[in-house]
Amino acid sequence: MGGEQQQPEPASGNLVGRSIDEFVNQLRGFTDRARSMAGQVPSKLHLPALPSPPGAMSAAQLRTVAQTVHAQRQSIAAMRAQLDAFDQQLAVFERLLDPLVEWSATWAQLEKAVGDFVRPGNADDGPKG
């Protein structure tokens, strides 16, 4: 403020950088207030220790999160491919079953007709004694 001169910065980069800095400062202020309030809580209530004032996540942490999300999306894509293949197999199986269902219904009708015709124990066909 004293001897520093502010130079104009690009609007878009400055705005984003300032927004992140403001967010981090607000988050630090919140954790500081939470710590001070936690010190006033009776000792019977156990509160977990808060970490040091958080800044942004480290690049390694963000990379790990991004890799995890990417791996999960790949896993979902693989599951979709497996489900598509399974659906195609079921479609082929369904097409194969349709004629078998018709054939078995026809066969059942034939068995019934022949069974009624040749069934032993009919009063007309039995020996008389």
Backbone as a chain_set.jsonl record, in Angstrom:
{"seq": "MGGEQQQPEPASGNLVGRSIDEFVNQLRGFTDRARSMAGQVPSKLHLPALPSPPGAMSAAQLRTVAQTVHAQRQSIAAMRAQLDAFDQQLAVFERLLDPLVEWSATWAQLEKAVGDFVRPGNADDGPKG", "coords": {"N": [[0.813, -1.185, 0.0], [1.98, 1.195, 0.731], [4.571, 1.941, -0.79], [4.011, 0.525, -3.021], [3.039, 0.063, -6.361], [0.105, -0.42, -8.136], [-0.41, -2.421, -10.899], [-2.314, -2.558, -13.872], [-4.116, -5.537, -14.434], [-4.972, -8.366, -16.54], [-8.458, -8.654, -17.075], [-10.017, -11.083, -16.909], [-8.257, -13.12, -15.845], [-7.443, -11.892, -13.465], [-9.851, -11.621, -12.097], [-10.669, -14.297, -11.647], [-8.475, -15.266, -10.163], [-8.601, -13.533, -7.973], [-11.117, -14.284, -6.977], [-10.658, -16.921, -6.131], [-8.699, -16.463, -4.184], [-10.195, -14.919, -2.377], [-12.112, -16.804, -1.621], [-10.499, -18.756, -0.381], [-9.483, -17.219, 1.721], [-11.869, -16.663, 3.09], [-12.566, -19.278, 3.833], [-10.41, -19.893, 5.489], [-10.883, -18.018, 7.501], [-13.315, -18.982, 8.474], [-12.544, -21.514, 9.503], [-10.776, -20.653, 11.483], [-12.54, -19.273, 13.181], [-14.143, -21.436, 13.892], [-12.299, -22.988, 15.276], [-11.774, -21.311, 17.46], [-14.256, -21.264, 18.667], [-14.49, -23.939, 19.287], [-12.664, -24.163, 21.291], [-14.07, -23.061, 23.381], [-15.99, -24.873, 24.011], [-17.39, -27.164, 26.357], [-15.338, -29.609, 28.049], [-16.406, -32.149, 28.072], [-17.591, -32.664, 25.641], [-16.332, -34.075, 22.874], [-14.483, -32.9, 20.267], [-13.307, -33.335, 16.971], [-9.9, -32.732, 16.048], [-9.134, -29.902, 14.167], [-7.714, -29.575, 10.937], [-4.711, -27.877, 9.838], [-5.083, -24.47, 8.714], [-6.956, -24.619, 5.8], [-5.894, -24.496, 2.42], [-6.046, -24.261, -1.059], [-6.638, -27.434, -2.678], [-3.864, -29.642, -3.048], [-1.842, -29.977, -5.985], [-1.215, -32.635, -6.512], [-3.22, -33.965, -5.075], [-5.515, -33.103, -6.451], [-4.944, -34.176, -8.957], [-5.066, -36.883, -8.335], [-7.782, -37.124, -7.663], [-8.904, -36.458, -10.147], [-7.888, -38.576, -11.703], [-9.156, -40.718, -10.451], [-11.858, -40.181, -10.973], [-11.786, -40.343, -13.763], [-11.071, -43.054, -14.06], [-13.345, -44.273, -12.948], [-15.28, -43.477, -14.792], [-14.347, -44.823, -17.047], [-14.724, -47.414, -16.188], [-17.505, -47.496, -16.036], [-18.087, -47.159, -18.738], [-17.048, -49.552, -19.733], [-18.776, -51.348, -18.454], [-21.159, -50.613, -19.708], [-20.597, -51.444, -22.321], [-20.416, -54.199, -21.9], [-23.051, -54.696, -21.071], [-24.419, -53.994, -23.414], [-23.46, -55.995, -25.159], [-24.47, -58.248, -23.849], [-27.198, -57.709, -24.09], [-27.484, -57.932, -26.857], [-26.945, -60.66, -27.152], [-29.12, -61.709, -25.739], [-31.18, -60.863, -27.424], [-30.71, -62.409, -29.731], [-31.103, -64.959, -28.618], [-33.783, -64.719, -27.915], [-34.949, -64.514, -30.46], [-34.399, -67.087, -31.352], [-35.945, -68.588, -29.627], [-38.634, -68.004, -30.224], [-39.647, -69.562, -32.576], [-39.404, -72.085, -31.388], [-41.204, -71.987, -29.277], [-43.617, -71.783, -30.665], [-43.524, -74.248, -32.049], [-43.548, -76.064, -29.882], [-46.077, -75.557, -28.828], [-47.684, -76.399, -30.942], [-46.926, -79.1, -30.988], [-47.88, -79.902, -28.482], [-50.636, -79.662, -28.907], [-50.961, -81.633, -30.883], [-50.189, -83.947, -29.434], [-52.257, -84.008, -27.589], [-54.502, -84.397, -29.249], [-53.869, -86.883, -30.444], [-53.605, -88.373, -28.148], [-56.205, -88.318, -27.093], [-57.429, -89.849, -29.023], [-56.187, -92.4, -28.964], [-56.234, -93.208, -26.338], [-56.077, -95.516, -23.727], [-58.612, -97.35, -22.018], [-61.04, -96.307, -22.778], [-64.551, -96.655, -23.025], [-65.64, -97.661, -25.312], [-63.544, -98.914, -26.661], [-62.48, -100.971, -25.076], [-62.119, -104.503, -24.133], [-64.831, -106.745, -23.989], [-66.277, -108.619, -21.542]], "CA": [[0.0, 0.0, 0.0], [2.788, 2.394, 0.829], [5.351, 2.241, -1.967], [3.671, -0.377, -4.116], [2.148, 0.57, -7.401], [-0.698, -1.481, -8.721], [-0.434, -2.41, -12.344], [-3.535, -3.185, -14.36], [-3.982, -6.941, -14.826], [-6.077, -8.782, -17.409], [-9.707, -8.739, -16.309], [-10.495, -12.439, -16.644], [-7.333, -13.8, -14.951], [-7.476, -11.215, -12.186], [-11.124, -11.91, -11.44], [-10.643, -15.685, -11.176], [-7.482, -15.351, -9.094], [-9.134, -12.834, -6.809], [-12.215, -15.089, -6.431], [-10.074, -18.056, -5.41], [-8.069, -15.929, -2.974], [-11.253, -14.544, -1.437], [-12.696, -18.041, -1.11], [-9.539, -19.356, 0.552], [-9.469, -16.377, 2.928], [-13.125, -16.905, 3.823], [-12.476, -20.611, 4.409], [-9.482, -19.798, 6.628], [-11.584, -17.301, 8.577], [-14.313, -19.894, 9.052], [-11.876, -22.515, 10.339], [-10.26, -19.973, 12.672], [-13.685, -19.061, 14.086], [-14.556, -22.744, 14.403], [-11.321, -23.383, 16.3], [-11.941, -20.514, 18.68], [-15.498, -21.736, 19.304], [-14.236, -25.274, 19.822], [-11.952, -23.986, 22.556], [-15.031, -22.655, 24.391], [-16.915, -25.98, 24.262], [-17.006, -27.932, 27.549], [-14.439, -30.719, 27.743], [-17.175, -33.388, 27.923], [-17.893, -32.842, 24.224], [-15.085, -34.28, 22.15], [-14.503, -32.462, 18.878], [-12.066, -33.723, 16.292], [-8.958, -31.636, 15.81], [-9.22, -29.373, 12.81], [-6.394, -29.491, 10.317], [-4.204, -26.52, 9.69], [-5.989, -23.733, 7.829], [-6.851, -25.197, 4.457], [-5.777, -23.672, 1.22], [-6.582, -25.071, -2.149], [-6.078, -28.786, -2.676], [-2.591, -29.687, -3.751], [-1.92, -30.467, -7.366], [-1.215, -34.102, -6.459], [-4.556, -34.397, -4.646], [-6.434, -32.878, -7.566], [-4.618, -35.154, -9.992], [-5.594, -38.16, -7.859], [-9.239, -37.061, -7.818], [-9.191, -36.506, -11.588], [-7.617, -39.937, -12.162], [-10.205, -41.583, -9.913], [-13.074, -39.919, -11.753], [-11.553, -40.894, -15.104], [-11.131, -44.52, -13.943], [-14.742, -44.652, -12.732], [-15.988, -43.307, -16.07], [-13.933, -45.928, -17.908], [-15.389, -48.61, -15.669], [-18.906, -47.413, -16.458], [-18.1, -47.402, -20.191], [-16.861, -50.993, -19.913], [-20.037, -52.001, -18.069], [-22.132, -50.358, -20.784], [-20.241, -52.319, -23.438], [-20.81, -55.554, -21.504], [-24.512, -54.765, -21.099], [-24.825, -54.005, -24.824], [-23.174, -57.33, -25.691], [-25.428, -59.16, -23.229], [-28.496, -57.422, -24.698], [-27.469, -58.525, -28.196], [-27.063, -62.107, -26.972], [-30.51, -61.994, -25.371], [-32.009, -60.661, -28.606], [-30.535, -63.612, -30.564], [-31.762, -66.053, -27.904], [-35.227, -64.49, -28.032], [-35.339, -64.876, -31.836], [-34.346, -68.541, -31.444], [-37.014, -69.176, -28.816], [-39.961, -67.802, -30.824], [-40.133, -70.736, -33.303], [-39.519, -73.235, -30.48], [-42.459, -71.827, -28.531], [-44.695, -72.157, -31.586], [-43.43, -75.679, -32.303], [-43.978, -76.825, -28.7], [-47.529, -75.419, -28.719], [-48.248, -77.295, -31.958], [-46.682, -80.469, -30.536], [-48.809, -80.167, -27.375], [-51.965, -79.885, -29.504], [-50.915, -82.939, -31.539], [-50.212, -84.974, -28.386], [-53.599, -84.053, -27.017], [-55.398, -85.004, -30.231], [-53.535, -88.3, -30.565], [-53.895, -88.992, -26.851], [-57.649, -88.517, -26.996], [-57.814, -90.872, -29.986], [-55.659, -93.705, -28.607], [-56.147, -93.343, -24.899], [-56.655, -96.758, -23.251], [-59.626, -97.204, -20.987], [-62.298, -95.804, -23.28], [-65.603, -97.679, -22.903], [-65.905, -98.276, -26.621], [-62.42, -99.662, -27.16], [-62.088, -102.045, -24.165], [-62.716, -105.823, -24.352], [-66.043, -107.01, -23.222], [-66.129, -109.963, -21.083]], "C": [[0.854, 1.245, 0.0], [3.488, 2.698, -0.469], [4.998, 1.366, -3.153], [2.759, 0.307, -5.105], [1.391, -0.604, -7.975], [-0.689, -1.32, -10.223], [-1.723, -3.062, -12.803], [-3.253, -4.601, -14.836], [-5.123, -7.29, -15.76], [-7.319, -9.061, -16.574], [-10.09, -10.166, -15.967], [-9.585, -13.175, -15.671], [-7.365, -13.209, -13.56], [-8.732, -11.575, -11.407], [-11.135, -13.329, -10.867], [-9.668, -15.834, -10.023], [-7.974, -14.704, -7.821], [-10.259, -13.646, -6.165], [-11.683, -16.253, -5.619], [-9.438, -17.573, -4.113], [-9.115, -15.549, -1.934], [-11.888, -15.783, -0.82], [-11.787, -18.681, -0.071], [-9.487, -18.542, 1.841], [-10.728, -16.567, 3.757], [-13.082, -18.257, 4.518], [-11.534, -20.616, 5.605], [-10.149, -19.095, 7.805], [-12.605, -18.192, 9.267], [-13.645, -20.922, 9.96], [-11.29, -21.878, 11.592], [-11.385, -19.733, 13.684], [-14.145, -20.381, 14.692], [-13.596, -23.222, 15.485], [-11.523, -22.603, 17.594], [-13.205, -20.937, 19.416], [-15.279, -23.109, 19.923], [-13.483, -25.178, 21.142], [-12.895, -23.619, 23.684], [-16.008, -23.773, 24.744], [-16.456, -26.725, 25.502], [-16.2, -29.172, 27.163], [-15.191, -32.045, 27.597], [-17.444, -33.693, 26.453], [-16.582, -32.926, 23.456], [-15.266, -33.865, 20.696], [-13.215, -32.897, 18.212], [-11.188, -32.508, 16.054], [-9.076, -31.195, 14.36], [-7.822, -29.323, 12.212], [-5.929, -28.048, 10.243], [-5.083, -25.78, 8.678], [-5.845, -24.211, 6.388], [-6.66, -24.138, 3.394], [-6.462, -24.453, 0.125], [-5.977, -26.464, -2.048], [-4.765, -28.761, -3.444], [-2.795, -30.244, -5.153], [-1.971, -31.99, -7.392], [-2.589, -34.634, -6.042], [-5.57, -34.226, -5.769], [-6.196, -33.874, -8.692], [-5.185, -36.52, -9.612], [-7.112, -38.202, -8.02], [-9.618, -37.181, -9.294], [-8.958, -37.908, -12.136], [-8.695, -40.908, -11.676], [-11.499, -41.413, -10.701], [-12.942, -40.518, -13.149], [-11.661, -42.428, -15.08], [-12.568, -44.997, -13.749], [-15.536, -44.523, -14.026], [-15.608, -44.409, -17.041], [-14.606, -47.227, -17.483], [-16.852, -48.641, -16.102], [-19.022, -47.679, -17.956], [-17.928, -48.89, -20.478], [-18.123, -51.764, -19.546], [-21.103, -51.812, -19.134], [-21.871, -51.286, -21.965], [-20.646, -53.759, -23.133], [-22.322, -55.712, -21.548], [-25.035, -54.774, -22.527], [-24.61, -55.384, -25.439], [-24.173, -58.34, -25.138], [-26.821, -58.956, -23.829], [-28.576, -58.018, -26.102], [-27.601, -60.043, -28.119], [-28.497, -62.497, -26.611], [-31.449, -61.833, -26.563], [-31.92, -61.877, -29.535], [-31.266, -64.789, -29.922], [-33.283, -65.938, -28.023], [-35.718, -64.872, -29.431], [-35.318, -66.393, -32.023], [-35.506, -69.2, -30.7], [-38.39, -69.06, -29.468], [-40.434, -69.015, -31.624], [-40.277, -71.967, -32.409], [-40.807, -73.17, -29.667], [-43.63, -72.235, -29.411], [-44.699, -73.663, -31.832], [-43.93, -76.486, -31.105], [-45.485, -76.706, -28.492], [-48.214, -76.337, -29.728], [-48.087, -78.747, -31.525], [-47.637, -80.838, -29.402], [-50.212, -80.417, -27.906], [-52.034, -81.257, -30.177], [-50.964, -84.058, -30.514], [-51.605, -85.12, -27.794], [-54.568, -84.749, -27.979], [-55.136, -86.494, -30.358], [-53.864, -89.021, -29.266], [-55.376, -89.255, -26.677], [-58.097, -89.676, -27.888], [-57.376, -92.261, -29.522], [-55.619, -93.971, -27.111], [-56.779, -94.661, -24.459], [-57.684, -96.488, -22.149], [-60.901, -96.602, -21.48], [-63.316, -96.953, -23.255], [-65.833, -98.38, -24.227], [-64.781, -99.198, -27.05], [-62.073, -100.896, -26.317], [-62.759, -103.374, -24.493], [-63.914, -106.043, -23.461], [-65.981, -108.433, -22.73], [-67.172, -110.427, -20.273]], "O": [[0.515, 2.238, -0.643], [3.076, 3.603, -1.195], [5.639, 1.467, -4.199], [1.834, 1.031, -4.736], [1.968, -1.652, -8.265], [-0.928, -0.235, -10.754], [-2.181, -4.025, -12.187], [-2.28, -4.844, -15.55], [-6.138, -6.594, -15.783], [-7.23, -9.64, -15.492], [-10.458, -10.436, -14.824], [-10.088, -13.806, -14.742], [-7.319, -13.944, -12.574], [-8.678, -11.806, -10.199], [-11.562, -13.537, -9.732], [-9.992, -16.459, -9.013], [-7.796, -15.239, -6.727], [-10.354, -13.697, -4.939], [-12.196, -16.545, -4.539], [-9.613, -18.193, -3.064], [-8.943, -15.825, -0.747], [-12.17, -15.804, 0.378], [-12.246, -19.1, 0.992], [-9.45, -19.111, 2.932], [-10.665, -16.626, 4.985], [-13.512, -18.378, 5.665], [-11.813, -21.258, 6.618], [-10.006, -19.513, 8.954], [-12.745, -18.162, 10.489], [-14.124, -21.175, 11.066], [-11.303, -22.495, 12.657], [-11.214, -19.956, 14.882], [-14.496, -20.438, 15.871], [-14.019, -23.793, 16.491], [-11.451, -23.165, 18.687], [-13.23, -20.966, 20.646], [-15.833, -23.404, 20.982], [-13.653, -26.029, 22.016], [-12.562, -23.841, 24.848], [-16.783, -23.629, 25.691], [-15.253, -26.908, 25.694], [-16.371, -29.714, 26.071], [-14.636, -32.989, 27.034], [-17.515, -34.859, 26.066], [-15.819, -31.961, 23.398], [-16.104, -34.416, 19.984], [-12.147, -32.834, 18.821], [-11.68, -31.393, 15.88], [-9.111, -32.019, 13.446], [-6.853, -29.054, 12.922], [-6.678, -27.121, 10.552], [-5.758, -26.417, 7.869], [-4.749, -24.208, 5.828], [-7.201, -23.035, 3.474], [-7.377, -25.232, 0.392], [-4.938, -26.657, -1.417], [-4.579, -27.966, -4.366], [-3.798, -30.894, -5.447], [-2.689, -32.573, -8.203], [-3.066, -35.63, -6.587], [-6.392, -35.111, -6.007], [-7.144, -34.358, -9.309], [-5.72, -37.233, -10.462], [-7.661, -39.209, -8.466], [-10.54, -37.917, -9.647], [-9.747, -38.387, -12.951], [-9.098, -41.813, -12.407], [-12.153, -42.395, -11.053], [-13.881, -41.13, -13.657], [-12.267, -43.026, -15.969], [-12.966, -46.012, -14.321], [-16.377, -45.371, -14.324], [-16.46, -44.888, -17.79], [-15.005, -48.036, -18.32], [-17.372, -49.689, -16.487], [-19.954, -48.353, -18.396], [-18.586, -49.431, -21.366], [-18.5, -52.714, -20.232], [-21.862, -52.734, -19.433], [-22.804, -51.845, -22.542], [-21.16, -54.459, -24.005], [-22.828, -56.737, -22.006], [-25.994, -55.485, -22.828], [-25.474, -55.888, -26.157], [-24.668, -59.193, -25.875], [-27.545, -59.926, -24.052], [-29.616, -58.549, -26.493], [-28.298, -60.646, -28.936], [-29.024, -63.489, -27.113], [-32.411, -62.588, -26.697], [-32.936, -62.326, -30.067], [-31.969, -65.532, -30.607], [-33.979, -66.936, -28.209], [-36.778, -65.482, -29.573], [-36.132, -66.931, -32.773], [-35.988, -70.257, -31.108], [-39.232, -69.938, -29.28], [-41.548, -69.479, -31.38], [-41.158, -72.798, -32.631], [-41.427, -74.2, -29.401], [-44.53, -72.946, -28.965], [-45.76, -74.288, -31.825], [-44.646, -77.472, -31.275], [-46.114, -77.656, -28.026], [-49.212, -76.98, -29.405], [-49.014, -79.543, -31.678], [-48.147, -81.957, -29.361], [-50.91, -81.299, -27.405], [-53.038, -81.96, -30.061], [-51.703, -85.026, -30.698], [-52.068, -86.23, -27.533], [-55.36, -85.594, -27.563], [-56.076, -87.289, -30.379], [-54.348, -90.153, -29.285], [-55.765, -90.306, -26.166], [-59.033, -90.4, -27.548], [-58.137, -93.217, -29.677], [-54.98, -94.935, -26.692], [-57.937, -94.907, -24.797], [-57.596, -95.484, -21.441], [-61.807, -96.387, -20.674], [-62.943, -98.11, -23.449], [-66.181, -99.56, -24.259], [-65.036, -100.182, -27.744], [-61.413, -101.799, -26.83], [-63.848, -103.388, -25.068], [-63.973, -105.573, -22.325], [-65.652, -109.344, -23.489], [-67.143, -111.572, -19.824]]}, "num_chains": 1, "name": "protein.A"}
